[in-house]
Amino acid sequence: MNEINPRNFKFCPVCGDRLKEKYLGEEQHTRLVCPNCGFIFYMNPTPAVAVILFRDEKILLVKRKFKPKIGDWTLPAGFMEYDETSEETAIRETKEETNLDIEVKNLFAVLPGFDDSRVHVVLIIYNGEILGGDLKPGDDASDVRFFSLDDLPGNIAFSAHREVLEMLLEKADK
Ligand SMILES: [Zn+2]
């Protein structure tokens, strides 16, 4: 992966001229810069939110319907919209993927995600509580199910989600 241009962007989104890689001494970073209008393309990681939800001591996981990692399981999760708080993302994504209504409780962890082929991610993980709703997979999920921590599926997508489950397992062992 080209770290400054993982999606192979070519053109300036402001003026349409061709972007060029340039070392910016002040920032000590090579970035994509527009030679015409001076626009600097900052390739920042994208914030995403995941939620830990238990019912009867089982954790809720979602089976991915789309690329990347089709068929693998994750916590209910998704990318933040531009006008959302992270708590709002947690509630919206859980509703979209599982049809459950939740309350966001407290922050569990913030973990880096360097293994998503689309973009580097900052994953914000909350503990949540299920308030209601009938469990059913949404548009971007092929299945939603509760799993015992000692009987998790082997194919968990993304290292950050695996790390969360390992942290929960460690806690449960104590
Ligand atoms: Zn430009």
Backbone and ligand atoms as CSV (ligand in chain L), in Angstrom:
chain,resi,resn,atom,element,x,y,z
A,1,MET,N,N,0.850,-1.207,0.000
A,1,MET,CA,C,0.000,0.000,0.000
A,1,MET,C,C,0.879,1.249,0.000
A,2,ASN,N,N,0.598,2.160,-0.912
A,2,ASN,CA,C,1.263,3.460,-0.880
A,2,ASN,C,C,0.637,4.272,0.257
A,3,GLU,N,N,1.436,4.545,1.298
A,3,GLU,CA,C,0.882,5.117,2.537
A,3,GLU,C,C,0.288,6.508,2.332
A,4,ILE,N,N,0.808,7.274,1.357
A,4,ILE,CA,C,0.257,8.620,1.200
A,4,ILE,C,C,-0.864,8.652,0.163
A,5,ASN,N,N,-1.009,7.562,-0.588
A,5,ASN,CA,C,-2.064,7.550,-1.613
A,5,ASN,C,C,-2.589,6.134,-1.840
A,6,PRO,N,N,-3.185,5.544,-0.792
A,6,PRO,CA,C,-3.604,4.140,-0.880
A,6,PRO,C,C,-4.687,3.894,-1.920
A,7,ARG,N,N,-5.482,4.885,-2.227
A,7,ARG,CA,C,-6.565,4.699,-3.193
A,7,ARG,C,C,-6.165,5.128,-4.591
A,8,ASN,N,N,-4.897,5.526,-4.749
A,8,ASN,CA,C,-4.391,5.945,-6.062
A,8,ASN,C,C,-5.179,7.128,-6.638
A,9,PHE,N,N,-5.449,8.102,-5.778
A,9,PHE,CA,C,-6.107,9.327,-6.249
A,9,PHE,C,C,-5.179,10.072,-7.211
A,10,LYS,N,N,-5.760,10.640,-8.249
A,10,LYS,CA,C,-4.944,11.246,-9.305
A,10,LYS,C,C,-5.108,12.754,-9.417
A,11,PHE,N,N,-6.319,13.252,-9.157
A,11,PHE,CA,C,-6.604,14.640,-9.512
A,11,PHE,C,C,-6.999,15.479,-8.301
A,12,CYS,N,N,-6.672,16.762,-8.374
A,12,CYS,CA,C,-7.008,17.704,-7.305
A,12,CYS,C,C,-8.531,17.844,-7.205
A,13,PRO,N,N,-9.107,17.624,-6.005
A,13,PRO,CA,C,-10.566,17.741,-5.881
A,13,PRO,C,C,-11.046,19.189,-5.961
A,14,VAL,N,N,-10.132,20.165,-5.888
A,14,VAL,CA,C,-10.522,21.578,-5.965
A,14,VAL,C,C,-10.530,22.063,-7.408
A,15,CYS,N,N,-9.403,21.835,-8.142
A,15,CYS,CA,C,-9.283,22.427,-9.479
A,15,CYS,C,C,-9.149,21.392,-10.591
A,16,GLY,N,N,-8.934,20.143,-10.251
A,16,GLY,CA,C,-8.888,19.101,-11.274
A,16,GLY,C,C,-7.524,18.872,-11.900
A,17,ASP,N,N,-6.515,19.629,-11.497
A,17,ASP,CA,C,-5.168,19.412,-12.014
A,17,ASP,C,C,-4.604,18.102,-11.438
A,18,ARG,N,N,-3.526,17.608,-12.037
A,18,ARG,CA,C,-2.972,16.334,-11.578
A,18,ARG,C,C,-2.154,16.527,-10.303
A,19,LEU,N,N,-2.451,15.727,-9.271
A,19,LEU,CA,C,-1.726,15.814,-8.010
A,19,LEU,C,C,-0.313,15.259,-8.165
A,20,LYS,N,N,0.626,15.834,-7.417
A,20,LYS,CA,C,2.005,15.350,-7.438
A,20,LYS,C,C,2.457,15.081,-6.003
A,21,GLU,N,N,3.304,14.053,-5.849
A,21,GLU,CA,C,3.896,13.801,-4.539
A,21,GLU,C,C,4.968,14.847,-4.282
A,22,LYS,N,N,4.927,15.437,-3.074
A,22,LYS,CA,C,5.889,16.480,-2.761
A,22,LYS,C,C,6.287,16.359,-1.296
A,23,TYR,N,N,7.602,16.482,-1.006
A,23,TYR,CA,C,8.047,16.485,0.385
A,23,TYR,C,C,7.859,17.882,0.952
A,24,LEU,N,N,7.072,17.979,2.021
A,24,LEU,CA,C,6.822,19.271,2.654
A,24,LEU,C,C,7.718,19.376,3.881
A,25,GLY,N,N,8.778,20.186,3.754
A,25,GLY,CA,C,9.804,20.280,4.800
A,25,GLY,C,C,9.236,20.679,6.147
A,26,GLU,N,N,8.320,21.648,6.160
A,26,GLU,CA,C,7.772,22.127,7.430
A,26,GLU,C,C,7.030,21.029,8.180
A,27,GLU,N,N,6.349,20.163,7.413
A,27,GLU,CA,C,5.559,19.097,8.033
A,27,GLU,C,C,6.333,17.790,8.122
A,28,GLN,N,N,7.501,17.760,7.456
A,28,GLN,CA,C,8.332,16.557,7.418
A,28,GLN,C,C,7.553,15.337,6.950
A,29,HIS,N,N,6.722,15.556,5.932
A,29,HIS,CA,C,5.940,14.477,5.341
A,29,HIS,C,C,5.886,14.676,3.834
A,30,THR,N,N,5.904,13.567,3.097
A,30,THR,CA,C,5.585,13.634,1.678
A,30,THR,C,C,4.078,13.532,1.546
A,31,ARG,N,N,3.493,14.451,0.786
A,31,ARG,CA,C,2.038,14.430,0.608
A,31,ARG,C,C,1.704,14.660,-0.852
A,32,LEU,N,N,0.437,14.392,-1.209
A,32,LEU,CA,C,-0.038,14.747,-2.539
A,32,LEU,C,C,-0.384,16.234,-2.525
A,33,VAL,N,N,0.195,16.964,-3.480
A,33,VAL,CA,C,-0.020,18.408,-3.534
A,33,VAL,C,C,-0.424,18.790,-4.955
A,34,CYS,N,N,-1.310,19.784,-5.083
A,34,CYS,CA,C,-1.704,20.262,-6.405
A,34,CYS,C,C,-0.760,21.380,-6.839
A,35,PRO,N,N,-0.050,21.187,-7.947
A,35,PRO,CA,C,0.887,22.214,-8.399
A,35,PRO,C,C,0.179,23.472,-8.899
A,36,ASN,N,N,-1.104,23.355,-9.221
A,36,ASN,CA,C,-1.847,24.505,-9.750
A,36,ASN,C,C,-2.386,25.415,-8.646
A,37,CYS,N,N,-3.139,24.833,-7.690
A,37,CYS,CA,C,-3.810,25.682,-6.688
A,37,CYS,C,C,-3.227,25.533,-5.291
A,38,GLY,N,N,-2.293,24.612,-5.096
A,38,GLY,CA,C,-1.639,24.485,-3.798
A,38,GLY,C,C,-2.373,23.607,-2.800
A,39,PHE,N,N,-3.504,23.002,-3.209
A,39,PHE,CA,C,-4.249,22.107,-2.316
A,39,PHE,C,C,-3.336,20.972,-1.840
A,40,ILE,N,N,-3.360,20.734,-0.541
A,40,ILE,CA,C,-2.592,19.621,0.036
A,40,ILE,C,C,-3.560,18.525,0.444
A,41,PHE,N,N,-3.326,17.319,-0.059
A,41,PHE,CA,C,-4.207,16.200,0.274
A,41,PHE,C,C,-3.662,15.503,1.517
A,42,TYR,N,N,-4.329,15.694,2.660
A,42,TYR,CA,C,-3.924,15.053,3.897
A,42,TYR,C,C,-4.577,13.681,3.985
A,43,MET,N,N,-3.752,12.658,3.958
A,43,MET,CA,C,-4.283,11.297,4.049
A,43,MET,C,C,-4.346,10.911,5.519
A,44,ASN,N,N,-5.448,11.203,6.164
A,44,ASN,CA,C,-5.619,10.890,7.587
A,44,ASN,C,C,-6.365,9.573,7.746
A,45,PRO,N,N,-6.167,8.893,8.878
A,45,PRO,CA,C,-6.993,7.720,9.137
A,45,PRO,C,C,-8.444,8.150,9.343
A,46,THR,N,N,-9.347,7.220,9.109
A,46,THR,CA,C,-10.780,7.515,9.203
A,46,THR,C,C,-11.337,6.932,10.499
A,47,PRO,N,N,-12.056,7.726,11.275
A,47,PRO,CA,C,-12.639,7.184,12.494
A,47,PRO,C,C,-13.831,6.270,12.212
A,48,ALA,N,N,-13.836,5.136,12.891
A,48,ALA,CA,C,-14.962,4.206,12.824
A,48,ALA,C,C,-15.328,3.841,14.255
A,49,VAL,N,N,-16.532,3.337,14.429
A,49,VAL,CA,C,-17.041,3.041,15.774
A,49,VAL,C,C,-17.559,1.611,15.814
A,50,ALA,N,N,-17.251,0.910,16.884
A,50,ALA,CA,C,-17.772,-0.439,17.098
A,50,ALA,C,C,-18.418,-0.507,18.476
A,51,VAL,N,N,-19.341,-1.450,18.657
A,51,VAL,CA,C,-20.068,-1.549,19.920
A,51,VAL,C,C,-20.036,-2.972,20.462
A,52,ILE,N,N,-19.771,-3.053,21.761
A,52,ILE,CA,C,-19.821,-4.338,22.473
A,52,ILE,C,C,-21.204,-4.458,23.097
A,53,LEU,N,N,-21.953,-5.494,22.671
A,53,LEU,CA,C,-23.324,-5.673,23.157
A,53,LEU,C,C,-23.525,-7.116,23.601
A,54,PHE,N,N,-23.868,-7.283,24.859
A,54,PHE,CA,C,-24.113,-8.622,25.387
A,54,PHE,C,C,-25.602,-8.828,25.662
A,55,ARG,N,N,-26.051,-10.056,25.427
A,55,ARG,CA,C,-27.377,-10.491,25.886
A,55,ARG,C,C,-27.223,-11.920,26.407
A,56,ASP,N,N,-27.666,-12.166,27.606
A,56,ASP,CA,C,-27.502,-13.482,28.242
A,56,ASP,C,C,-26.046,-13.958,28.161
A,57,GLU,N,N,-25.122,-13.046,28.442
A,57,GLU,CA,C,-23.682,-13.344,28.464
A,57,GLU,C,C,-23.127,-13.754,27.114
A,58,LYS,N,N,-23.864,-13.447,26.063
A,58,LYS,CA,C,-23.354,-13.703,24.713
A,58,LYS,C,C,-23.181,-12.370,23.989
A,59,ILE,N,N,-22.158,-12.325,23.113
A,59,ILE,CA,C,-21.828,-11.069,22.443
A,59,ILE,C,C,-22.381,-11.060,21.019
A,60,LEU,N,N,-22.837,-9.889,20.612
A,60,LEU,CA,C,-23.455,-9.736,19.291
A,60,LEU,C,C,-22.394,-9.511,18.212
A,61,LEU,N,N,-22.440,-10.350,17.178
A,61,LEU,CA,C,-21.548,-10.185,16.027
A,61,LEU,C,C,-22.369,-10.131,14.745
A,62,VAL,N,N,-21.764,-9.492,13.746
A,62,VAL,CA,C,-22.411,-9.260,12.459
A,62,VAL,C,C,-21.560,-9.910,11.376
A,63,LYS,N,N,-22.234,-10.630,10.468
A,63,LYS,CA,C,-21.500,-11.263,9.363
A,63,LYS,C,C,-21.494,-10.313,8.165
A,64,ARG,N,N,-20.307,-10.050,7.622
A,64,ARG,CA,C,-20.164,-9.045,6.565
A,64,ARG,C,C,-20.699,-9.557,5.228
A,65,LYS,N,N,-21.487,-8.699,4.585
A,65,LYS,CA,C,-22.083,-9.060,3.306
A,65,LYS,C,C,-21.250,-8.533,2.132
A,66,PHE,N,N,-20.440,-7.516,2.409
A,66,PHE,CA,C,-19.708,-6.836,1.328
A,66,PHE,C,C,-18.201,-6.866,1.554
A,67,LYS,N,N,-17.473,-6.543,0.488
A,67,LYS,CA,C,-16.024,-6.416,0.562
A,67,LYS,C,C,-15.650,-5.264,1.463
A,68,PRO,N,N,-14.504,-5.250,2.108
A,68,PRO,CA,C,-13.604,-6.401,2.178
A,68,PRO,C,C,-14.065,-7.405,3.235
A,69,LYS,N,N,-13.479,-8.594,3.203
A,69,LYS,CA,C,-13.725,-9.627,4.231
A,69,LYS,C,C,-15.171,-10.108,4.231
A,70,ILE,N,N,-15.723,-10.365,3.056
A,70,ILE,CA,C,-17.072,-10.923,2.935
A,70,ILE,C,C,-17.160,-12.228,3.723
A,71,GLY,N,N,-18.219,-12.371,4.517
A,71,GLY,CA,C,-18.447,-13.632,5.231
A,71,GLY,C,C,-17.759,-13.709,6.579
A,72,ASP,N,N,-16.876,-12.737,6.868
A,72,ASP,CA,C,-16.234,-12.714,8.184
A,72,ASP,C,C,-17.123,-11.945,9.170
A,73,TRP,N,N,-16.862,-12.154,10.454
A,73,TRP,CA,C,-17.685,-11.560,11.509
A,73,TRP,C,C,-16.974,-10.375,12.150
A,74,THR,N,N,-17.749,-9.390,12.554
A,74,THR,CA,C,-17.216,-8.255,13.309
A,74,THR,C,C,-18.222,-7.856,14.385
A,75,LEU,N,N,-17.753,-7.003,15.282
A,75,LEU,CA,C,-18.706,-6.296,16.141
A,75,LEU,C,C,-19.547,-5.410,15.237
A,76,PRO,N,N,-20.763,-5.044,15.673
A,76,PRO,CA,C,-21.498,-4.025,14.924
A,76,PRO,C,C,-20.610,-2.781,14.833
A,77,ALA,N,N,-20.406,-2.274,13.618
A,77,ALA,CA,C,-19.424,-1.200,13.457
A,77,ALA,C,C,-19.600,-0.509,12.120
A,78,GLY,N,N,-19.062,0.705,12.035
A,78,GLY,CA,C,-19.085,1.396,10.762
A,78,GLY,C,C,-18.363,2.729,10.843
A,79,PHE,N,N,-18.178,3.334,9.682
A,79,PHE,CA,C,-17.484,4.607,9.604
A,79,PHE,C,C,-18.393,5.743,10.070
A,80,MET,N,N,-17.757,6.738,10.679
A,80,MET,CA,C,-18.494,7.929,11.115
A,80,MET,C,C,-18.901,8.764,9.918
A,81,GLU,N,N,-20.135,9.264,9.951
A,81,GLU,CA,C,-20.547,10.293,9.006
A,81,GLU,C,C,-19.966,11.629,9.455
A,82,TYR,N,N,-19.869,12.562,8.524
A,82,TYR,CA,C,-19.198,13.835,8.792
A,82,TYR,C,C,-19.887,14.645,9.895
A,83,ASP,N,N,-21.213,14.507,10.000
A,83,ASP,CA,C,-21.958,15.336,10.954
A,83,ASP,C,C,-22.415,14.562,12.186
A,84,GLU,N,N,-21.723,13.465,12.481
A,84,GLU,CA,C,-22.118,12.628,13.611
A,84,GLU,C,C,-21.125,12.710,14.762
A,85,THR,N,N,-21.626,12.495,15.969
A,85,THR,CA,C,-20.743,12.170,17.091
A,85,THR,C,C,-20.493,10.662,17.043
A,86,SER,N,N,-19.449,10.216,17.750
A,86,SER,CA,C,-19.134,8.788,17.737
A,86,SER,C,C,-20.256,7.965,18.381
A,87,GLU,N,N,-20.925,8.547,19.382
A,87,GLU,CA,C,-22.053,7.839,20.009
A,87,GLU,C,C,-23.200,7.661,18.997
A,88,GLU,N,N,-23.442,8.692,18.203
A,88,GLU,CA,C,-24.503,8.608,17.185
A,88,GLU,C,C,-24.171,7.543,16.144
A,89,THR,N,N,-22.888,7.453,15.775
A,89,THR,CA,C,-22.474,6.408,14.826
A,89,THR,C,C,-22.761,5.029,15.396
A,90,ALA,N,N,-22.444,4.842,16.665
A,90,ALA,CA,C,-22.664,3.545,17.313
A,90,ALA,C,C,-24.135,3.148,17.249
A,91,ILE,N,N,-25.006,4.092,17.573
A,91,ILE,CA,C,-26.449,3.812,17.583
A,91,ILE,C,C,-26.959,3.544,16.168
A,92,ARG,N,N,-26.536,4.378,15.210
A,92,ARG,CA,C,-27.002,4.239,13.820
A,92,ARG,C,C,-26.516,2.931,13.194
A,93,GLU,N,N,-25.227,2.634,13.355
A,93,GLU,CA,C,-24.693,1.431,12.719
A,93,GLU,C,C,-25.310,0.162,13.310
A,94,THR,N,N,-25.526,0.167,14.623
A,94,THR,CA,C,-26.141,-1.009,15.244
A,94,THR,C,C,-27.560,-1.201,14.714
A,95,LYS,N,N,-28.289,-0.101,14.574
A,95,LYS,CA,C,-29.660,-0.185,14.042
A,95,LYS,C,C,-29.626,-0.699,12.596
A,96,GLU,N,N,-28.722,-0.135,11.780
A,96,GLU,CA,C,-28.655,-0.523,10.368
A,96,GLU,C,C,-28.287,-1.996,10.197
A,97,GLU,N,N,-27.340,-2.446,11.001
A,97,GLU,CA,C,-26.813,-3.796,10.791
A,97,GLU,C,C,-27.608,-4.875,11.519
A,98,THR,N,N,-28.236,-4.535,12.651
A,98,THR,CA,C,-28.848,-5.582,13.480
A,98,THR,C,C,-30.310,-5.307,13.825
A,99,ASN,N,N,-30.784,-4.098,13.535
A,99,ASN,CA,C,-32.141,-3.652,13.863
A,99,ASN,C,C,-32.383,-3.482,15.361
A,100,LEU,N,N,-31.322,-3.533,16.172
A,100,LEU,CA,C,-31.504,-3.343,17.607
A,100,LEU,C,C,-31.327,-1.876,17.990
A,101,ASP,N,N,-32.108,-1.451,18.971
A,101,ASP,CA,C,-31.957,-0.111,19.533
A,101,ASP,C,C,-31.068,-0.219,20.767
A,102,ILE,N,N,-30.081,0.642,20.838
A,102,ILE,CA,C,-29.124,0.543,21.946
A,102,ILE,C,C,-28.915,1.880,22.630
A,103,GLU,N,N,-28.315,1.763,23.806
A,103,GLU,CA,C,-27.812,2.930,24.517
A,103,GLU,C,C,-26.305,2.766,24.614
A,104,VAL,N,N,-25.578,3.851,24.349
A,104,VAL,CA,C,-24.121,3.811,24.475
A,104,VAL,C,C,-23.761,4.058,25.932
A,105,LYS,N,N,-22.953,3.170,26.515
A,105,LYS,CA,C,-22.589,3.318,27.927
A,105,LYS,C,C,-21.241,4.039,28.037
A,106,ASN,N,N,-20.141,3.316,28.037
A,106,ASN,CA,C,-18.842,3.948,28.244
A,106,ASN,C,C,-17.828,3.494,27.194
A,107,LEU,N,N,-16.769,4.273,27.099
A,107,LEU,CA,C,-15.694,3.958,26.145
A,107,LEU,C,C,-14.929,2.732,26.621
A,108,PHE,N,N,-14.736,1.768,25.730
A,108,PHE,CA,C,-14.000,0.549,26.070
A,108,PHE,C,C,-12.536,0.666,25.674
A,109,ALA,N,N,-12.292,1.142,24.448
A,109,ALA,CA,C,-10.908,1.268,23.963
A,109,ALA,C,C,-10.913,2.048,22.653
A,110,VAL,N,N,-9.746,2.540,22.291
A,110,VAL,CA,C,-9.524,3.112,20.960
A,110,VAL,C,C,-8.338,2.375,20.370
A,111,LEU,N,N,-8.542,1.751,19.211
A,111,LEU,CA,C,-7.497,0.910,18.626
A,111,LEU,C,C,-7.243,1.298,17.173
A,112,PRO,N,N,-5.975,1.143,16.727
A,112,PRO,CA,C,-5.676,1.407,15.320
A,112,PRO,C,C,-6.100,0.241,14.445
A,113,GLY,N,N,-6.493,0.546,13.217
A,113,GLY,CA,C,-6.811,-0.501,12.246
A,113,GLY,C,C,-5.998,-0.275,10.981
A,114,PHE,N,N,-4.934,-1.055,10.853
A,114,PHE,CA,C,-4.059,-0.895,9.686
A,114,PHE,C,C,-4.311,-1.981,8.646
A,115,ASP,N,N,-5.325,-2.819,8.858
A,115,ASP,CA,C,-5.502,-3.969,7.967
A,115,ASP,C,C,-6.816,-3.903,7.187
A,116,ASP,N,N,-7.360,-2.697,7.024
A,116,ASP,CA,C,-8.517,-2.506,6.146
A,116,ASP,C,C,-7.983,-1.996,4.812
A,117,SER,N,N,-8.306,-2.697,3.732
A,117,SER,CA,C,-7.715,-2.380,2.431
A,117,SER,C,C,-8.180,-1.025,1.910
A,118,ARG,N,N,-9.256,-0.482,2.491
A,118,ARG,CA,C,-9.791,0.780,1.991
A,118,ARG,C,C,-9.068,1.979,2.581
A,119,VAL,N,N,-8.803,1.921,3.869
A,119,VAL,CA,C,-8.252,3.097,4.546
A,119,VAL,C,C,-7.754,2.677,5.931
A,120,HIS,N,N,-6.781,3.396,6.461
A,120,HIS,CA,C,-6.408,3.181,7.856
A,120,HIS,C,C,-7.505,3.742,8.747
A,121,VAL,N,N,-7.747,3.032,9.837
A,121,VAL,CA,C,-8.913,3.327,10.667
A,121,VAL,C,C,-8.474,3.627,12.102
A,122,VAL,N,N,-9.188,4.532,12.747
A,122,VAL,CA,C,-9.118,4.661,14.202
A,122,VAL,C,C,-10.435,4.112,14.721
A,123,LEU,N,N,-10.382,2.965,15.384
A,123,LEU,CA,C,-11.623,2.323,15.827
A,123,LEU,C,C,-11.926,2.696,17.279
A,124,ILE,N,N,-13.052,3.362,17.459
A,124,ILE,CA,C,-13.530,3.774,18.781
A,124,ILE,C,C,-14.544,2.722,19.226
A,125,ILE,N,N,-14.276,2.065,20.349
A,125,ILE,CA,C,-15.122,0.942,20.760
A,125,ILE,C,C,-15.851,1.291,22.061
A,126,TYR,N,N,-17.161,1.168,22.023
A,126,TYR,CA,C,-17.992,1.453,23.201
A,126,TYR,C,C,-18.604,0.183,23.767
A,127,ASN,N,N,-18.869,0.207,25.070
A,127,ASN,CA,C,-19.810,-0.746,25.647
A,127,ASN,C,C,-21.201,-0.169,25.437
A,128,GLY,N,N,-22.129,-1.017,25.071
A,128,GLY,CA,C,-23.496,-0.565,24.874
A,128,GLY,C,C,-24.475,-1.486,25.570
A,129,GLU,N,N,-25.723,-1.020,25.622
A,129,GLU,CA,C,-26.774,-1.844,26.229
A,129,GLU,C,C,-27.937,-1.912,25.250
A,130,ILE,N,N,-28.479,-3.103,25.087
A,130,ILE,CA,C,-29.601,-3.282,24.171
A,130,ILE,C,C,-30.890,-2.836,24.853
A,131,LEU,N,N,-31.616,-1.950,24.193
A,131,LEU,CA,C,-32.876,-1.451,24.747
A,131,LEU,C,C,-34.078,-2.201,24.176
A,132,GLY,N,N,-33.983,-2.589,22.891
A,132,GLY,CA,C,-35.102,-3.288,22.265
A,132,GLY,C,C,-34.861,-3.504,20.784
A,133,GLY,N,N,-35.934,-3.904,20.080
A,133,GLY,CA,C,-35.821,-4.172,18.647
A,133,GLY,C,C,-35.699,-5.659,18.385
A,134,ASP,N,N,-36.194,-6.082,17.210
A,134,ASP,CA,C,-36.101,-7.492,16.823
A,134,ASP,C,C,-34.842,-7.704,16.011
A,135,LEU,N,N,-34.010,-8.632,16.476
A,135,LEU,CA,C,-32.740,-8.893,15.813
A,135,LEU,C,C,-32.967,-9.403,14.391
A,136,LYS,N,N,-32.441,-8.644,13.400
A,136,LYS,CA,C,-32.425,-9.157,12.028
A,136,LYS,C,C,-31.338,-8.438,11.236
A,137,PRO,N,N,-30.681,-9.149,10.312
A,137,PRO,CA,C,-29.565,-8.548,9.586
A,137,PRO,C,C,-30.027,-7.431,8.664
A,138,GLY,N,N,-29.297,-6.335,8.661
A,138,GLY,CA,C,-29.602,-5.209,7.794
A,138,GLY,C,C,-28.972,-5.356,6.423
A,139,ASP,N,N,-28.950,-4.254,5.682
A,139,ASP,CA,C,-28.525,-4.297,4.279
A,139,ASP,C,C,-27.090,-4.778,4.085
A,140,ASP,N,N,-26.182,-4.401,5.006
A,140,ASP,CA,C,-24.786,-4.770,4.769
A,140,ASP,C,C,-24.332,-5.940,5.641
A,141,ALA,N,N,-25.319,-6.683,6.169
A,141,ALA,CA,C,-25.004,-7.869,6.979
A,141,ALA,C,C,-25.718,-9.080,6.382
A,142,SER,N,N,-25.054,-10.242,6.361
A,142,SER,CA,C,-25.729,-11.436,5.871
A,142,SER,C,C,-26.262,-12.278,7.022
A,143,ASP,N,N,-25.776,-11.971,8.255
A,143,ASP,CA,C,-26.270,-12.686,9.432
A,143,ASP,C,C,-25.919,-11.870,10.674
A,144,VAL,N,N,-26.714,-11.987,11.698
A,144,VAL,CA,C,-26.395,-11.383,12.992
A,144,VAL,C,C,-26.719,-12.423,14.060
A,145,ARG,N,N,-25.796,-12.578,15.017
A,145,ARG,CA,C,-25.973,-13.649,15.983
A,145,ARG,C,C,-25.239,-13.338,17.289
A,146,PHE,N,N,-25.717,-13.915,18.367
A,146,PHE,CA,C,-25.017,-13.805,19.652
A,146,PHE,C,C,-24.136,-15.045,19.840
A,147,PHE,N,N,-22.908,-14.808,20.295
A,147,PHE,CA,C,-21.950,-15.890,20.500
A,147,PHE,C,C,-21.427,-15.873,21.937
A,148,SER,N,N,-21.227,-17.064,22.503
A,148,SER,CA,C,-20.473,-17.158,23.757
A,148,SER,C,C,-19.031,-16.796,23.463
A,149,LEU,N,N,-18.387,-16.146,24.429
A,149,LEU,CA,C,-16.981,-15.780,24.219
A,149,LEU,C,C,-16.096,-17.014,24.040
A,150,ASP,N,N,-16.517,-18.155,24.590
A,150,ASP,CA,C,-15.698,-19.363,24.437
A,150,ASP,C,C,-16.112,-20.180,23.205
A,151,ASP,N,N,-16.981,-19.625,22.391
A,151,ASP,CA,C,-17.399,-20.325,21.167
A,151,ASP,C,C,-17.554,-19.332,20.015
A,152,LEU,N,N,-16.506,-18.503,19.823
A,152,LEU,CA,C,-16.543,-17.480,18.774
A,152,LEU,C,C,-16.206,-18.089,17.419
A,153,PRO,N,N,-16.737,-17.515,16.345
A,153,PRO,CA,C,-16.337,-17.997,15.018
A,153,PRO,C,C,-14.842,-17.721,14.780
A,154,GLY,N,N,-14.217,-18.534,13.971
A,154,GLY,CA,C,-12.777,-18.393,13.729
A,154,GLY,C,C,-12.448,-17.220,12.829
A,155,ASN,N,N,-13.396,-16.863,11.977
A,155,ASN,CA,C,-13.114,-15.811,10.994
A,155,ASN,C,C,-13.638,-14.459,11.460
A,156,ILE,N,N,-12.885,-13.818,12.343
A,156,ILE,CA,C,-13.212,-12.454,12.767
A,156,ILE,C,C,-12.432,-11.491,11.864
A,157,ALA,N,N,-13.147,-10.583,11.202
A,157,ALA,CA,C,-12.494,-9.627,10.309
A,157,ALA,C,C,-11.815,-8.538,11.133
A,158,PHE,N,N,-10.656,-8.135,10.730
A,158,PHE,CA,C,-9.951,-6.954,11.235
A,158,PHE,C,C,-9.318,-7.185,12.616
A,159,SER,N,N,-8.049,-6.825,12.698
A,159,SER,CA,C,-7.250,-7.068,13.905
A,159,SER,C,C,-7.831,-6.349,15.124
A,160,ALA,N,N,-8.378,-5.141,14.943
A,160,ALA,CA,C,-8.889,-4.395,16.099
A,160,ALA,C,C,-10.076,-5.135,16.724
A,161,HIS,N,N,-10.934,-5.725,15.890
A,161,HIS,CA,C,-12.089,-6.471,16.409
A,161,HIS,C,C,-11.618,-7.730,17.133
A,162,ARG,N,N,-10.585,-8.394,16.559
A,162,ARG,CA,C,-10.041,-9.583,17.226
A,162,ARG,C,C,-9.465,-9.203,18.588
A,163,GLU,N,N,-8.777,-8.037,18.617
A,163,GLU,CA,C,-8.157,-7.591,19.862
A,163,GLU,C,C,-9.222,-7.325,20.937
A,164,VAL,N,N,-10.328,-6.725,20.545
A,164,VAL,CA,C,-11.414,-6.459,21.509
A,164,VAL,C,C,-11.906,-7.774,22.101
A,165,LEU,N,N,-12.128,-8.768,21.235
A,165,LEU,CA,C,-12.649,-10.051,21.712
A,165,LEU,C,C,-11.633,-10.739,22.625
A,166,GLU,N,N,-10.336,-10.604,22.284
A,166,GLU,CA,C,-9.306,-11.177,23.156
A,166,GLU,C,C,-9.284,-10.483,24.513
A,167,MET,N,N,-9.454,-9.158,24.512
A,167,MET,CA,C,-9.488,-8.421,25.778
A,167,MET,C,C,-10.685,-8.865,26.621
A,168,LEU,N,N,-11.829,-9.079,25.972
A,168,LEU,CA,C,-13.028,-9.519,26.697
A,168,LEU,C,C,-12.843,-10.934,27.246
A,169,LEU,N,N,-12.189,-11.782,26.455
A,169,LEU,CA,C,-11.918,-13.159,26.895
A,169,LEU,C,C,-11.010,-13.168,28.114
A,170,GLU,N,N,-9.952,-12.338,28.052
A,170,GLU,CA,C,-9.025,-12.241,29.177
A,170,GLU,C,C,-9.757,-11.826,30.446
A,171,LYS,N,N,-10.630,-10.816,30.299
A,171,LYS,CA,C,-11.394,-10.325,31.437
A,171,LYS,C,C,-12.283,-11.430,32.001
A,172,ALA,N,N,-12.919,-12.188,31.085
A,172,ALA,CA,C,-13.854,-13.233,31.497
A,172,ALA,C,C,-13.135,-14.361,32.229
A,173,ASP,N,N,-11.850,-14.558,31.899
A,173,ASP,CA,C,-11.079,-15.637,32.522
A,173,ASP,C,C,-10.711,-15.330,33.968
A,174,LYS,N,N,-10.706,-14.030,34.302
A,174,LYS,CA,C,-10.218,-13.640,35.640
A,174,LYS,C,C,-11.259,-13.894,36.721
L,1,ZN,ZN,ZN,-5.782,22.155,-7.452
